[in-house]
Amino acid sequence: MKQISDTTFDAERALYGEKDLIVHNCNFQGEADGESALKECRNIVADNCHFALRYPFWHNDNVLIETCEMTSTCRAALWYCDNVKISGSQLFGIKALRECKEVSIQNCKISSSEFGWFCNDIHVNDVSAEGEYFMMRSCGLNFSNFSLAGKYSFQYINNAVFENCTFDTKDAFWHAKNIIVRNCTIKGEYLGWYSDGITFENCKISGTQPLCYCKNLILKNCEMIDCDLSFEKSDVHAVLTSPILSIKNPLSGTISVPSVSEIIMNEPWAKGKILTAN
């Protein structure tokens, strides 16, 4: 592969259409303020590079990004890309990943609102992230050892597995389908509304009004701490290991819990069963 090292690029489409290229210790910024530096490229390695200009990776295939920095001015860094591996890097621009397929993100920091929309086959491990509307309308997700701070995350996703993750996020998993959440901590209001087929295993959940209007909801050996008005109009099968503040009008299914401070069953359609130890 050809290699370019220790060079600064600021021109429009500076490396447009390149193939079989290593870009090492290069800087993408400058007075020309050019966009789309590595557009329509194939078989690209970016190593120890600094990106401060917009849209650097669009319509690319087979990209390896290692130990790179994408600053807050590096807007929409990766769109319409296939076969991407990102490791040891910082992704700090808004909309950093969109409509991409077969992406691996390892040991990275992400600060990016609207990250990961409309993506498919995304693997994330040892990553911390912040940003609103994270991964909306994406599918085929596999996240492990991941932490997130930000509102409205993972909405409208489907076919995903989350293991050993920590979420501090409002309105997570709305309209999500076919999701497994295992050994995770989830803090936030209005968790999982309108979802279909979410299973929580060995999780700690906290926040007001969780898991309402759900279909095919399963909780296995989960704690629900400071959770009130839970499960309203949901089809739920739950085994909880700690007391819960309140349960309101579950539509169907069974909830087994050590104790409930308040049970609200004041609608004729509320047929869910609540089994307590007391």
Secondary structure by P-SEA (a helix, b strand, c coil): ccccccccccccccccccccccccccccccccccccccccccbbbbcbbbbccccccccccbbbbcccccccccccccccccbbbbcccccccccccccccbbbbcccccccccccccccbbbbcccccccccccccccbbbbccbbbbccccccccccccccbbbbbcccccccccbbbbcbbbbbcccccccccbbbbcbbbbbcccccccccbbbbccccccccccccccccbbbbbcccccccccccbbbbbcccccccccccccccbbbbbcc
